[in-house]
Amino acid sequence: MWGRHAKTSLGNTLRLLQPLIILDEGHKAYSPNAKKTLDGFNPCMIVELSATPPKIANVLVDIKGTELNAEEMIKLDLNIRNLASASWQDTLLAAIEHRKLLEERARAHEANTGLYIRPICVIQVERTGREQRKPGLIHAEDAREYLLRHPEIRPEQIAIKTSQRDELKEVDELGGLMGRDCPIRFIITKQALQEGWDCSFAYVLAILANPGSRTALTQLVGRILRQPNACKTGVSELDQSYVFCFQRRGAELLGEVRKGFGLEGLEGLEGRITADAEGTMQPQQSVALRQREQFRKVAKDLVLPAFMIRDRGEWRLVHYEADILSRVPWGEIDVTPLAGLSLIESGRGDMELRAGLDSEPLMEHPANGRSAMPAANKEPAIDYLFAASHLLEVMPNPWRGREIARQTFDALLERHSTKKVSDNYTFILESLRRHLESERDRLSRKVFSDLLESGTMRFLVVAENMRFNQLPAKIDAVPGKQANREDGGQYLLNLFERTNEDELNGLENKVATYLDQQERLFFWYRNRARKDYYVQGWKRGRIYADFIFTLKADEPGTEDEYHQVFVVETKGIHLKQSADTDYKRSVFDICSKHAAKKDWAEFVPAMRDRVMRFEIVDEDEWQNRLNAMLPA
């Protein structure tokens, strides 16, 4: 009678919408049933995320382990220790003592920086089930009982995580493992943490079992690799990870993990894994690399410019918080555009019920997490204090943050009901935070420009007591595979004797090869992020360029061995149009403009008459840009 019609269902709705599917651990979805299920949603595209894509996968973006390491996202070196003992208790005790040492280092680091780290030890056992506790097998309860015999370990510091027993769930409900109030220092597991679990506080892995496969072993080791805050601490022990293994030969384990790194998307980092058969866990010995002799005299006198501010009659480095952020005129922030936000009616209400002593249930919005009111008698209230605390990262003044939040919500309340505004509380807060970030950066740029125009801040070279703006005389490097030019030859114009492979990604190696082959080049240097020269702009993060290189004088036979200095940042094609690249390009343009002035090197005679340029080079035009910089 009605003819054919589509059956009403969520599945058919999705098929009509042709969704974009983003699939984590995409390598697991290649079975016929998995592919049939995904195809059944009629997707416009399937984007897979995987550390181990199969050969038939169409790889769009490949992020190497060396890139993760360069961005300080992982703890390396990975140190493996295999005790020559027949007792698993000795292995566990060594892990306990090393975790204790790491916590001492973490407390000292927190006292100096305010950054909180609580090192965690992950313990892998052979059995976890209630009926599986048998002689000769290391059970989760065996490990727990041994830990509790230690005089410094309390029961609340231990959690067991298995497929059937999850003692971390309560911790998650209280703010997670990263919270200051969390007591967890030891996590006992078998296989439950091999995938999908990451906690950057996990530093130590005690393997008391025999992993069934190399993949399982590498995945387990991967749980302790993430660096807290994706930023090196500068404390050697807190920038590395540690494995203690029982009844496994160190060399065998070392080989398995190294090979596993290559299979798990961490190529190029195999040389950053070391084995220690006995004794205390020590960082891998570094070697001192020195500048090539023919460049030393010139490099010693090369001083790079920085943004300096006049303070009490003297010039000092510009600091973002003290000199830029503190001058931001927060009163000029305009939040009126937020009054036009489109809000939706919440049919579900997204409410939580709490039972008190009254017969009336109390109801609250998870979004604001503060206001509780009788369901029938009161309208939802807007919590401005919570809004101010949510904005602290952007708006460091909580009183000003509260006032801005009030202005925003009051403007919306003129157009919408209190309930509608309350139902959209999280959406409004996030929109306000993003708007404040944009406004803060706009006003910070104005502060930066005004300081330059007034002469309060200048782009100068100052040599006294400043090491970051001079090239290092030596570098302490971990032994690794030497990087070579793309043609296989050794670098000859590198400032230092050698560079490790993991210090150059694919684009950087192409650029280094090109530079090394240019007749006009005097020397080039791979600038190290968070260690060497940087430029401070009007945003918090410092800009660390990739290369610093010098060119010979235009006229042969002049006394100066070099005339031009280039500071170059390379950007992959996927970053060309990013906001971060646009920001760095703007800062570098300002640097080049001020470096073109005659007085930028007035305090360092050796830098007078030098030409200084700052450039952003994109991957799709890198050679053309460098050709222009290094004319024949």
N, C-alpha and C positions, 0 to 999 in steps of 0.2 A: 504493500500500500504506500509506504513512505519511500520506497526505493532503497538503494544502497546508501549507507551513511557510516562515518567513522565511529568506531567505538570510543566512548569517552574514557580516557585513562591517562595517568601521568606519563606512561611510556609513549603514547601517541602524541601527547602535547610536546614532549621533548623532540620527537621525530619531526614534527611540523616546524619547530624552532631551529632545527639543524644546529645543535649546540657545538661549541668548541670544547673538546675534551682535553684536559690536562692530566696526564697520567703519571703519577710517581712510581718509581721502580718499574719503568716501562718494559724492561727486559723480561718480566714475568708474564706479560700479556701476549705471548706469541703462540700459545696453544690454539688448536682449532676452536674450542669452546670460547676462549677468551676473545679471539678475533671476531667470532660470530656475534657475541654479546655486544662488543663495542660497535661493530658495523650496524647492528640492529637499532642503534640510537640515531642513525642517519646523520652522523656528525659532518660539519663543514671542514673540520680539521682535527687531527689527533696529535697532540704535542706530548712527547714522552720525555721524562726526566730519568736518567739512568747513568750510573757510573760504569756499567758494563753493557753497552748496546750491542745487540747481535750484528753479525756481518751484513744482514739484509736491511738494517736500519738506515734511513736517510738522515745522516748526521748533519744538523744545521749549525750547531755551536759545540765546539770541543774545548773544554777548559782543562788544561793540563795541571798536574800537581805542582809544577814549578810556578805556575801563575798563582795558585792558592798560597804557596809559600811566600812568593814575593809580596802578596797582599797581607801577609802576617796572619792568615786565617788558621794555620795549623801549627801544632807544637812539634818542632823538629830541632834536634835530633831525636829519633826513637831509640832508646837504649834497652837492650835485651840482656837479662841476667839469668844464668842457669846455674843454680847451686849444685855442687857435687855432694848431695846428701840423699839418703834413702828415706828421709822423713819429710812429708808434705808440710808438717808444722814449721820446719825450718824455713821453707820457702815463704809461707804465709807471714812468719815473724819478720823476715827481711822486708816484705812489702809493707807491713805495719810500720816498721821503724823508718822506712824511707818516706812514707806518707806523713809521718810525724815531722820529719825534717822539712818537707815541703810546706807544711802548715806554719812552721816557725818562720820560714822565708816569706810566706804570704802575709803573716802578721806584721813583719818588719816593713814589707812593701806597702801595706795598707797604712801604717803609721806615717810613711813618707808621702804617699800619694792620695790616700783616701779611697783607693780602689779595693773592693772586697773580693777575695778569692778564698774558697774553702776546699782544698784538695780532697778528692774522693778516690777511694780504692775500689775497683770492681774485681770481684772474686768469682772465677768460674769453677764450679764443682762438677762432679760426675753424676750425681743423683739429687733429685729434689722431692720426689713423691713420698707420701706418708708411708707407703708399704715398701719403699725401695731402700730403706736404710739397712745395709748389710755389711758384715765385716769385709774389709778389703776394698770397699768403694767409698769415696769421699762424698759424703752427703752434706746438703746445705746446713743441717742442724749440727753436724760435726764442726763445720767452719764457724757457725755462730757460737757454739760452746767454747771453742778455742779463743775466739775474739773476746768473749766475756771474762776469760781468765786473766786477760791483760788488765793491770790495775788502772790504766788510764782510759779504758773504753767502757762506755755506758750503754745499756740496752737500747736507748732511743737513738743511738748513733748507727744502728745496724738495720738494714732492710733487706728482705728477700723478695726477688722479682722472678716469678715463673709464670707459665701460661695459666696455672690454676691459683696462684697465690701472689697477690700484688700488694705489697706493703708500701709501695710508693704512691698508691692512689691517694692515701690520706695526706701525704706531703703535697701532692699536686693541688689538692683542695685548699691548702693553707698558703699557697703562693709559690710552690715549686721548689726544686732542689737548689735554685740559685738564690733564694731568699736568705737574708741574714738570720732569720729566726729558725731556719731549718737546721736540725742537728746532725743529719745524715753524713757519715764519713765512710761507711762501708756498704756496698751493695753486693749481695750474693745472688748468683744466677747460674743458669746452665746454657740456655740458648735464647732466652727471651729478649736479650739486648743486642742480638746480632744485627738487626736492621730496624730502622725507624725510631731509634732512640739516640738522642744526642744531649749531652750535658758537658759544657766546656770546663766544668770543675773536675771532671774525671781525668786524673793524671796517671794513676797507677793501675796496672792490670796484673792480677795474680792468677796464672793459669794452673789450676790443680787437676785439670782433666786433659784428655787427649782429643782436640778438635777433630771431627770426623772428616774434614776436607780442608784443603788449602783456602778455599773461598770462605768457609766458616771462620777460619783463623784470621784471615785478613779483615773480614767484617768486624770481628770482635776487637781486633787491634784498632780498627777505625773509630771505635767508641771513645778512645782516649786522645784522639788527635786534634780535636777542635780547640783553638786558642781562645781563652776568655776575652770577651770584648773585641775579638778579631784584631788584637793589637798586642805586640810584644811588650812585655813588662820591663825588659832590660835586666831582669834577674835571671841568670843563666838557668838555674834549676827550674824556674817557673815557666820557661819558654821551651821545655822539652817534655817528652813523655817516656814512660817506663813500663817495661814488662818483666815480671818475675815468673819463671816457669819451673815446673816440677816434672822430673822424669822425661825431659825432652833435651836432646843434645842441642847445645847452643848454636852450633854451626848449621845443623839441620833446620832449626827453627828460623834462623837468620835467612837462610836460602829461601824458605817457604814464604816468609813475609816479603822479602825483596821481590820475588817473582809475583806474589799476589798484588803488590803495589802496581806493577805494570799492568796487570789484568783489571784492576779496580779504578782505573782512571787517574792514578798517581804516578804516571810515567815521569822519569827524570829525578825521582826522589829516592831511588834505591840506594844511592850512596850515602844517604842520611840516616841509615839504620846501622847500629853497631851492636856487637855482642860482647858481654863481659862475663867470663866464665865464673869468676870468684871475686870476692872482695866487695867493697862498697860500690854503688853505682856512681860512675864518674862521667861527666860530659866528654864527648869525643875531643881528643887533643886537636887544637887548632894549629895552623902554620902561619907564620908571619910572611906576608907578601910585601915586597918593597917596590918603589918606583924604579923604572928603568933608569940607568945612570945618566943617559943622554938628556933626560927630561927633568932631572931633580932640581937643578938650579933655577930653571924657569918656573917650574910648578911651585916652588917654595915662595916665590914672590907674587904669585897669582892670587888676588883677593877679589872675591865676588861681592857685588853690591847687595844691600838689604834695605828694607824700609826701616828707617830710624826715626825716633821721636825725641824732641828736646825735653829733657827733664832736669830741672834744677841747674840749668846752664850747661848740661852735658848731653851728648847724643847716646841713646841706648836703643836696643832692639824694640820694635813694636810688638806688643802682646795683644792678642785678640780680646780677651776678657777685660783687661785693665785699660786698654787704650781705644778700642773700637766699641765693644758692646756697652761699656759703662757710659759712653757718650750718646747712645741711641736715644733720640727724643720720643719716648714711648707715647707721649701725649699726642703726637701727630699721626698715630695709627688710625686708619679709617676703617671701621667695621660695618659701615652702612650697606656695602654690597651683600652682606650676609642676611640682611632683612628680607632679601628676595629668594632665600632658599626654598626649594619645593619640598614640602613635608607630606608624608603619607599617613593615612589612618591605619592604626594597628588593629587588625581584626583579632589577632591572637592575644594581644595584651602583653605577651611575654612577661608574665608575672611569676613571682615566687611566693609561696604561702609559708608563713611562719606561725606556729601555734604558741600562744602565750597563756597566761592564766585566765584571760577573758574567754568568753564563749565566742566572741567575734574573732575570726581569723585576721591576722595582719598581713598586709600585702605590700610588696615593694618591687620596684623595677630593677632588674639586674643591671640595667644600663647605668643608673646613677649610684646604686649600691649603698645609698645613705638613708633616703627618706622612707619611713614606714608609717602607714596611716590606715585606719579602718577602711575597709573596702567600700562601704556604702556612705560614710558620713563626711569624708574629706576628699578634696581634689588633690591630685599629685602635687608635690612641692618641688621646686627647682633648687638643687643643692649647689650654690655658688662656691662654697668652700672646696668641695670636691673638684669643681671645674677648674679653680685656680691651681690646685695641686696637680691636676692633669696637664696643665699648661706650663708647669715650672721649667721643663726642659727648654721651652722656647722663651717664656717670659719669666726671668729669674726673680722678679719682684712679685710675691704672692698677692700683695694688696692691689697693685696695678692689674694683675691678672684677674682678680675677683671683680674689679670694676669693669674691665673689658668684657668679661663673661656676662655680667649683669646687663651691660648695654646691649649686647647681642641678643640675649634671651628676652629682654624687655621689648626690643624692636619686633621680635617674632611674636611675642604675646599680644601685640597690637593687631596682628593679622590672623592669629590662630588661637584656638582654645588652649587652656593650660594642659589638658590631657593630651592633646595632639603634640604640643611642644615636648611634654614629658616623654611621650612614646618615641620621639625622635631624638632623645637626649644624646645618645652616643654619636649619631650621625652629625648633629649640630656641633658637638665638641670636636670631632675629628675635622670637620670643615673649618671650624674656628682655628684649630691648631695649624692646619695647612695655610690658612690665610695669614696668620701671625708670622709663620716662617717666611712667607713671601714678603710681608711688610718689614720684618726685621732685616732681611737681606737688602731690601730697597733702601731703608734708612741707614743701614751700616755702610752701604756703598756711598751714600751722600756724606756721611761722617768722614769716610776715607778720603773722598775727593776734596772736602773742605779742609782737612788737615794738610793735604798736599798743596792746595792753592794758597793757604795762609803761610806756608813755610814751616809750620809746626812739625810737620813730618817731611822727610826727604829721603830720596833714594841715593844712598851713599855707600862707599866702602870704608870701613873702619877696621883696622888690623888688630888693635889692642884687645887682648883677652877674649878673642872670638875665634873659635876653631871651626864652627860649622860652615863659615863662608870661605874657608881655605881647603884646598885639596889635601887629603890625608897623606902623611909621609909613609905610612905602612897600614896594612889591613890584616886583621886576624881572621883567617878563613878556615873553614872546615875542609879537609881534603875531599876532593871530588873529581869527577871526570872533567878534564880541561875542555873548554869551549874552543872550537876552531872556526875559521871562516867557512863559508858555504862551499868554497872550492877545495876544502880539506886542508888548506895551509894554515900555519899558525899566525895569530895576530902579531903584527910587527910594530904598530903605532899605538897600541894600548899603553896607557900611562904606566900600568903595572905589568909585572912579569907574566901574569896569567889571569884568566877569568874562568870560573866554573860554569859548566853548562846550565845549571839550575838558576843562574843569575840572568840569563837571557831567554826571553820567549822567542817565538818564531819571527815576529816582526823586528824585534830588537837585534836578533842575530843578522838579519838582512841589512839593517842600518849599520851595524858595527862592521860587517863585511865591506859594505860600500865605502864607509869612511876610511877603513884601513887600506883601501886601494887607491885613494886620491893623492895625487902628487902635491897638491897645495896644502894638505893636512900636516900639521905639526904633531899633535897627539890627541887622542880621545880618551875619555874616562866614563865608565858606567857609574853614574851617581846612585848611591844606595838609599832607598827609601828609609826614612826615620833614623838615619845615621849621618847623612852628609848634608849637602847644601839644600836649602829650601827657601821659598818665597812665602811670606805671610800676606794674604789679601784681606778682604773685608768679611770673609767667612771664617769659621773656627778652624777648619782643617788647613794644614800647611801643604804647600804644593812642592813636591819633590820631583824635579825633572828626571828624565831617563839618562840623558847624555850631556856632558860638557866637553866641547872640543875647541881646539885652537887652530887658526890658519896662519901659514907663513906670510910674511910681509909681501906686498905686491911687487916691490922692487927688490930684486936679488942683490945681495951684498950689503944690506943695511945691518946695523948693529942689532936691532931687535929680531929675535928668532921667531916671534909670532906677532901679529898685528890685531887679529880679530878673535873674539871669544863668543862662542854660541852656547846657549843653554836651550836644550831641545827636549820637548815632551812628545812621545809618540802615542798615537791613539788608534786602536783597532777600528775597523769599519763600523762595527755595531755601536761604537761610542761616539761617532762623529757628530751626531745631532743631539747628544745628551746635554742636559742642563749643566752638568759638571764640566763637560768639555767647553761649553760656551763661557762658563765662569772663568776657567783657567785661561782661555784665549783672551778674555777681557783683561785679566790681571797681567798677562804677558805683554799685551799691547801697551799697557801703562808702563811696564818695566822698560820696554824698548824705547818708548818715548822719552822717559827720564834719563835713560842711559845714553841717549844721544846728546844730552846737554854736556857742556864742557866741564862743569864743576862736579860731576858725580864722583870723581876720583881724587878730589882735592886733598884728602887726608892720607893718601897712599901714593907717593910719587911714582912707584913702579907701574901703577895702572894708568897714569896719565897718557893721553893720546891713543889709548886702546879703543877699539870699536867693540861694543857689547850689544848682542841681540838675543832676544828671547822668542822662541818659535814653538808653535804647536804643529806637529806634522801628522796628517791623517794617513791611514794605511793605503787608501786608494790613490794617493798622489805623493807618496813619500819620496820617490826618486826624483820626480819633477821638482819638488820643493828643495831637495838637497842639491840638485844641479844648479838651482838659482843661487844657493848660498855659497857653493864652491865652484865658481866659474873657472874654466880652464885658463 
